[in-house]
């Protein structure tokens, strides 16, 4: 009987892991703070501390470690470059800026994911 319960418990755990849903967010690190975009708002939200003030990190690594501590797993990065090209007849180059975004995910309940998805549609 004990072996059957252990087997059932193991199967249940495996089923939960296989069926786990993931929520994704996009993080932007800028001026020692991070903004998260979970797809539910038009504007990314700055991460705040318990006192309601923006969290300020000493470095990007500190921000990445903070996200890991919150249960987020780094999945990918993407770079977006703005500007560039030529200005004027003399062919001078214009300034460019590159922003790096970090894509994270973490396991959530069906209800949490359904709420995020329901709030991600344009109305």
Short mmCIF file of the C-alpha atoms (twelve columns), coordinates in Angstrom:
data_MODEL
# 
_entry.id   MODEL 
# 
loop_
_atom_site.group_PDB 
_atom_site.id 
_atom_site.type_symbol 
_atom_site.label_atom_id 
_atom_site.label_alt_id 
_atom_site.label_comp_id 
_atom_site.label_asym_id 
_atom_site.label_seq_id 
_atom_site.Cartn_x 
_atom_site.Cartn_y 
_atom_site.Cartn_z 
_atom_site.pdbx_PDB_model_num 
ATOM 1   C CA . UNK A 1   0.000   0.000  0.000   1 
ATOM 2   C CA . UNK A 2   2.838   2.354  0.892   1 
ATOM 3   C CA . UNK A 3   4.523   1.734  -2.469  1 
ATOM 4   C CA . UNK A 4   1.285   2.479  -4.308  1 
ATOM 5   C CA . UNK A 5   0.912   5.825  -2.492  1 
ATOM 6   C CA . UNK A 6   4.517   6.764  -3.280  1 
ATOM 7   C CA . UNK A 7   3.983   5.818  -6.931  1 
ATOM 8   C CA . UNK A 8   0.760   7.841  -7.124  1 
ATOM 9   C CA . UNK A 9   2.456   10.823 -5.478  1 
ATOM 10  C CA . UNK A 10  5.342   10.628 -7.951  1 
ATOM 11  C CA . UNK A 11  2.974   10.405 -10.925 1 
ATOM 12  C CA . UNK A 12  0.999   13.387 -9.640  1 
ATOM 13  C CA . UNK A 13  4.186   15.427 -9.266  1 
ATOM 14  C CA . UNK A 14  5.344   14.520 -12.783 1 
ATOM 15  C CA . UNK A 15  1.921   15.428 -14.183 1 
ATOM 16  C CA . UNK A 16  2.061   18.814 -12.445 1 
ATOM 17  C CA . UNK A 17  5.537   19.513 -13.857 1 
ATOM 18  C CA . UNK A 18  4.554   18.526 -17.399 1 
ATOM 19  C CA . UNK A 19  1.340   20.565 -17.299 1 
ATOM 20  C CA . UNK A 20  2.829   23.634 -15.587 1 
ATOM 21  C CA . UNK A 21  1.909   26.922 -17.251 1 
ATOM 22  C CA . UNK A 22  4.458   29.701 -17.638 1 
ATOM 23  C CA . UNK A 23  3.991   33.452 -17.504 1 
ATOM 24  C CA . UNK A 24  6.469   35.522 -19.504 1 
ATOM 25  C CA . UNK A 25  7.687   39.052 -18.837 1 
ATOM 26  C CA . UNK A 26  10.072  41.352 -20.631 1 
ATOM 27  C CA . UNK A 27  12.546  43.259 -18.438 1 
ATOM 28  C CA . UNK A 28  14.329  46.467 -19.397 1 
ATOM 29  C CA . UNK A 29  17.269  47.597 -17.247 1 
ATOM 30  C CA . UNK A 30  17.849  51.336 -17.419 1 
ATOM 31  C CA . UNK A 31  19.327  53.878 -14.988 1 
ATOM 32  C CA . UNK A 32  19.811  51.182 -12.316 1 
ATOM 33  C CA . UNK A 33  16.122  50.265 -12.216 1 
ATOM 34  C CA . UNK A 34  14.055  47.667 -14.017 1 
ATOM 35  C CA . UNK A 35  10.762  47.882 -15.842 1 
ATOM 36  C CA . UNK A 36  8.626   44.824 -16.470 1 
ATOM 37  C CA . UNK A 37  6.171   44.319 -19.312 1 
ATOM 38  C CA . UNK A 38  3.804   41.407 -18.779 1 
ATOM 39  C CA . UNK A 39  1.656   42.267 -21.778 1 
ATOM 40  C CA . UNK A 40  -1.232  43.590 -19.696 1 
ATOM 41  C CA . UNK A 41  -0.477  47.317 -19.885 1 
ATOM 42  C CA . UNK A 42  0.584   49.658 -22.629 1 
ATOM 43  C CA . UNK A 43  3.457   50.918 -20.472 1 
ATOM 44  C CA . UNK A 44  5.972   48.702 -18.631 1 
ATOM 45  C CA . UNK A 45  5.847   48.956 -14.821 1 
ATOM 46  C CA . UNK A 46  8.887   49.959 -12.764 1 
ATOM 47  C CA . UNK A 47  9.595   47.452 -9.999  1 
ATOM 48  C CA . UNK A 48  9.045   49.002 -6.586  1 
ATOM 49  C CA . UNK A 49  10.185  48.052 -3.094  1 
ATOM 50  C CA . UNK A 50  8.048   47.627 0.001   1 
ATOM 51  C CA . UNK A 51  8.217   51.388 0.602   1 
ATOM 52  C CA . UNK A 52  6.663   52.120 -2.809  1 
ATOM 53  C CA . UNK A 53  9.872   53.621 -4.222  1 
ATOM 54  C CA . UNK A 54  11.623  52.373 -7.364  1 
ATOM 55  C CA . UNK A 55  14.149  49.649 -6.590  1 
ATOM 56  C CA . UNK A 56  17.661  50.795 -7.553  1 
ATOM 57  C CA . UNK A 57  20.307  48.191 -8.319  1 
ATOM 58  C CA . UNK A 58  24.091  48.558 -8.266  1 
ATOM 59  C CA . UNK A 59  24.406  46.669 -11.541 1 
ATOM 60  C CA . UNK A 60  22.594  44.625 -14.154 1 
ATOM 61  C CA . UNK A 61  23.740  41.456 -12.394 1 
ATOM 62  C CA . UNK A 62  22.050  42.643 -9.205  1 
ATOM 63  C CA . UNK A 63  18.812  43.105 -11.157 1 
ATOM 64  C CA . UNK A 64  19.114  39.647 -12.745 1 
ATOM 65  C CA . UNK A 65  19.759  38.081 -9.322  1 
ATOM 66  C CA . UNK A 66  16.704  39.899 -7.942  1 
ATOM 67  C CA . UNK A 67  14.530  38.424 -10.706 1 
ATOM 68  C CA . UNK A 68  15.912  34.948 -9.975  1 
ATOM 69  C CA . UNK A 69  15.137  35.374 -6.271  1 
ATOM 70  C CA . UNK A 70  11.550  36.231 -7.226  1 
ATOM 71  C CA . UNK A 71  11.260  32.883 -9.044  1 
ATOM 72  C CA . UNK A 72  11.841  34.135 -12.602 1 
ATOM 73  C CA . UNK A 73  14.020  32.176 -15.041 1 
ATOM 74  C CA . UNK A 74  15.960  33.997 -17.776 1 
ATOM 75  C CA . UNK A 75  14.860  32.573 -21.124 1 
ATOM 76  C CA . UNK A 76  16.296  34.896 -23.772 1 
ATOM 77  C CA . UNK A 77  17.558  38.383 -24.551 1 
ATOM 78  C CA . UNK A 78  16.857  40.660 -27.463 1 
ATOM 79  C CA . UNK A 79  18.472  43.882 -28.629 1 
ATOM 80  C CA . UNK A 80  16.628  46.724 -30.320 1 
ATOM 81  C CA . UNK A 81  18.623  49.447 -32.065 1 
ATOM 82  C CA . UNK A 82  17.053  52.802 -32.831 1 
ATOM 83  C CA . UNK A 83  18.418  55.514 -35.094 1 
ATOM 84  C CA . UNK A 84  21.169  55.077 -37.614 1 
ATOM 85  C CA . UNK A 85  21.247  55.867 -41.274 1 
ATOM 86  C CA . UNK A 86  22.662  58.958 -42.943 1 
ATOM 87  C CA . UNK A 87  21.934  62.604 -42.427 1 
ATOM 88  C CA . UNK A 88  22.283  65.236 -45.108 1 
ATOM 89  C CA . UNK A 89  24.094  65.364 -48.372 1 
ATOM 90  C CA . UNK A 90  27.493  64.790 -46.834 1 
ATOM 91  C CA . UNK A 91  26.636  61.336 -45.574 1 
ATOM 92  C CA . UNK A 92  27.195  61.868 -41.832 1 
ATOM 93  C CA . UNK A 93  25.900  59.072 -39.643 1 
ATOM 94  C CA . UNK A 94  23.191  59.761 -37.089 1 
ATOM 95  C CA . UNK A 95  23.348  58.570 -33.493 1 
ATOM 96  C CA . UNK A 96  22.043  55.144 -32.542 1 
ATOM 97  C CA . UNK A 97  20.967  53.666 -29.251 1 
ATOM 98  C CA . UNK A 98  20.566  50.010 -28.361 1 
ATOM 99  C CA . UNK A 99  18.219  48.703 -25.694 1 
ATOM 100 C CA . UNK A 100 18.572  45.160 -24.410 1 
ATOM 101 C CA . UNK A 101 15.479  43.352 -23.166 1 
ATOM 102 C CA . UNK A 102 15.564  40.259 -20.977 1 
ATOM 103 C CA . UNK A 103 12.789  37.671 -21.331 1 
ATOM 104 C CA . UNK A 104 11.885  35.791 -18.138 1 
ATOM 105 C CA . UNK A 105 9.314   33.144 -17.288 1 
ATOM 106 C CA . UNK A 106 8.015   31.447 -14.183 1 
ATOM 107 C CA . UNK A 107 5.454   28.801 -13.428 1 
ATOM 108 C CA . UNK A 108 2.049   30.114 -12.394 1 
ATOM 109 C CA . UNK A 109 -1.374  28.706 -11.728 1 
ATOM 110 C CA . UNK A 110 -3.925  28.433 -14.509 1 
ATOM 111 C CA . UNK A 111 -5.885  31.262 -12.893 1 
ATOM 112 C CA . UNK A 112 -2.884  33.625 -12.849 1 
ATOM 113 C CA . UNK A 113 -2.109  32.912 -16.491 1 
ATOM 114 C CA . UNK A 114 -5.761  33.253 -17.539 1 
ATOM 115 C CA . UNK A 115 -5.933  36.656 -15.815 1 
ATOM 116 C CA . UNK A 116 -2.751  37.857 -17.523 1 
ATOM 117 C CA . UNK A 117 -3.965  36.682 -20.925 1 
ATOM 118 C CA . UNK A 118 -7.433  38.199 -20.423 1 
ATOM 119 C CA . UNK A 119 -5.798  41.562 -19.646 1 
ATOM 120 C CA . UNK A 120 -3.479  41.416 -22.659 1 
ATOM 121 C CA . UNK A 121 -6.119  42.026 -25.310 1 
ATOM 122 C CA . UNK A 122 -6.821  45.479 -26.708 1 
ATOM 123 C CA . UNK A 123 -10.301 46.683 -25.930 1 
# 
